[in-house]
Amino acid sequence: MGGSREEPRQRWPPKPQAPSLSGQASCPSSCFPVRSVSSMFNKSMPNSYSRRSRSPLILQAPKKLDRKPRPSGLPFRVTPETVRQLQDILHRRWHEHELTRCDRLASAFLQTSTDAKSIPADLPALEYESVRRLAEKIEVLARQYPQLQVKVLKGDVKSAFGLIPVDAKLAAHFAGSCGGLAIVDMTLPFGWTGLPAHYGAFGGAISFLVARESPKSLDPIEQDDESFFSFVWVDDHILLEVDRGNRLALAETALRLSMIATLGPKSINEKKFSSWSTRLVALGLTCDTQRRTISIPADKVHKALNRISDALSHPTVSRHQVEKLLRSLRYLAICCRSTRAFLQRLHQLWRRSSRFQSIRLPQDARHDLRWVASLLQNGAANRVATSIMADTLEPAVHLFMDASNEGIAVLYPAAREYIRLQFDEEERLGMKLPTSGSTSWFSINVREALSAVLSVLVWGPQWQATCRPKDRPLHVRCWIDNASAVAWLGDHNTKTPAGQELTRVLYCAELSFNLHVTSKHLDGSSNYLCGSRIKSVDWANSNSTKMDQSC
């Protein structure tokens, strides 16, 4: 009103300006959309970086961009090293009076990054499927079709993470320009915060499409309407089917069609698409459907032995070395439960150490590593029957045991034998120590676990002589009325030094006698027969004594 004119609204954020070589230069944090980023890759140096690199890539921007740069409020994800590299480049290209501005810009990059802006609660849920599901399926098919072969196939997605479309608003935070420089954060093409969780939705979609199909749904001539089995681990897809009719070919077709429907026609990685076989390396393990075993490949065994030798040959190791060692031994923990008892102290040592700290391995940890190396070289610990992993192996031997302040008793009803052992004076003194203290070594939990270990050592040679396949261990079930002892033997994890030593002895006996020992809880009121042996005044202290016929 009154002849006054409103000033035009200024555009916010302001339009970025390219730096001038002969005047005042500005350095806004402007970012490119996805199409501009791909254009720069195609027009600049597509082969000048490593696919494994996670640090920003600095390129000379082309003269003409596909689209205008768009400003963004989020800075790039950069590390102190890359900030120094950026400062050096800008120092050479910009005027001397602009260095202070660059320092402020680099400082802002360090204080806030795209990683700091992520919200973990907003990430989609991701559930990894256990290898146990493969073992369960092998056992089911082997029981249903004993005369037919069970075969496995592995399919892989080509550039899985690169096929996931990224919203332009999100991608804009991964690349930007400072004048004639184009800066591309490598987290865009090769992963960003929570990428496995984001891809898990697409991998699950492929698995879902495969599982809803059957030979009849793909070929009306077929009469087989049983759905296909599909297993997915990130971008690896595994099929497990019985060789019957045209089922194998149609299952592979269903997987390929599901990949194309979900991720496009270029999603199939033909180089890593295997053929149907009874023996296949998948997920870092060798799956043998004919022998019904899951084992560790020889190359991974050699790698683990080399890392153990390297750790034992040096007085100190880095935290990263221990982490790599545990990563190599995780396959052994899957195939052989015995090694979990030996890896417990090493894992605790890794968790207590800091990131850049040199770790001095104590003698007990070195002793555990020597045991693990012996187990790897022996070879018996490198494979496991699918019936054990699937928990479908029925117990062949049942033992009932109990412990008191006087001694322990174990009953072996099938052989009409028992063990009854009285504690000596030193062991009775150990019971009187407070259970919460570090000096406690003979608590009731230790005594209950001792009964299971003693029974395996006594009757183990007898069970080893029984006639059975080499890859089929004898399942021994120990019934104990102490829940803590059951947890020790079942979880292979205890903080008590005496309990740790008992689990080591037990699982070495398992490998020596080809046994599979499990424990179950039994109410004390139901364990009356073994309890009566505990209360007996006559202690035989014998390893194995025949029962009376009246028992």
Secondary structure as GFF3:
##gff-version 3
##sequence-region A 1 551
A	DSSP	beta_strand	30	31	.	.	.	ID=ss1
A	DSSP	alpha_helix	34	43	.	.	.	ID=ss2
A	DSSP	beta_strand	57	60	.	.	.	ID=ss3
A	DSSP	beta_strand	70	71	.	.	.	ID=ss4
A	DSSP	alpha_helix	80	93	.	.	.	ID=ss5
A	DSSP	three_ten_helix	96	98	.	.	.	ID=ss6
A	DSSP	alpha_helix	99	111	.	.	.	ID=ss7
A	DSSP	alpha_helix	114	117	.	.	.	ID=ss8
A	DSSP	three_ten_helix	120	122	.	.	.	ID=ss9
A	DSSP	alpha_helix	132	144	.	.	.	ID=ss10
A	DSSP	beta_strand	150	156	.	.	.	ID=ss11
A	DSSP	three_ten_helix	161	163	.	.	.	ID=ss12
A	DSSP	alpha_helix	168	171	.	.	.	ID=ss13
A	DSSP	three_ten_helix	172	174	.	.	.	ID=ss14
A	DSSP	beta_strand	175	178	.	.	.	ID=ss15
A	DSSP	beta_strand	181	184	.	.	.	ID=ss16
A	DSSP	alpha_helix	195	211	.	.	.	ID=ss17
A	DSSP	alpha_helix	215	218	.	.	.	ID=ss18
A	DSSP	beta_strand	230	233	.	.	.	ID=ss19
A	DSSP	beta_strand	236	242	.	.	.	ID=ss20
A	DSSP	alpha_helix	247	263	.	.	.	ID=ss21
A	DSSP	three_ten_helix	270	272	.	.	.	ID=ss22
A	DSSP	beta_strand	279	282	.	.	.	ID=ss23
A	DSSP	beta_strand	285	288	.	.	.	ID=ss24
A	DSSP	beta_strand	293	295	.	.	.	ID=ss25
A	DSSP	alpha_helix	298	312	.	.	.	ID=ss26
A	DSSP	beta_strand	316	318	.	.	.	ID=ss27
A	DSSP	alpha_helix	319	335	.	.	.	ID=ss28
A	DSSP	alpha_helix	338	352	.	.	.	ID=ss29
A	DSSP	beta_strand	358	360	.	.	.	ID=ss30
A	DSSP	alpha_helix	363	378	.	.	.	ID=ss31
A	DSSP	three_ten_helix	380	382	.	.	.	ID=ss32
A	DSSP	beta_strand	383	385	.	.	.	ID=ss33
A	DSSP	alpha_helix	386	389	.	.	.	ID=ss34
A	DSSP	beta_strand	397	403	.	.	.	ID=ss35
A	DSSP	beta_strand	407	412	.	.	.	ID=ss36
A	DSSP	three_ten_helix	413	415	.	.	.	ID=ss37
A	DSSP	beta_strand	417	422	.	.	.	ID=ss38
A	DSSP	alpha_helix	425	431	.	.	.	ID=ss39
A	DSSP	alpha_helix	444	464	.	.	.	ID=ss40
A	DSSP	beta_strand	474	480	.	.	.	ID=ss41
A	DSSP	alpha_helix	483	491	.	.	.	ID=ss42
A	DSSP	alpha_helix	497	513	.	.	.	ID=ss43
A	DSSP	beta_strand	515	521	.	.	.	ID=ss44
A	DSSP	three_ten_helix	524	526	.	.	.	ID=ss45
A	DSSP	alpha_helix	528	534	.	.	.	ID=ss46
A	DSSP	beta_strand	542	546	.	.	.	ID=ss47
###
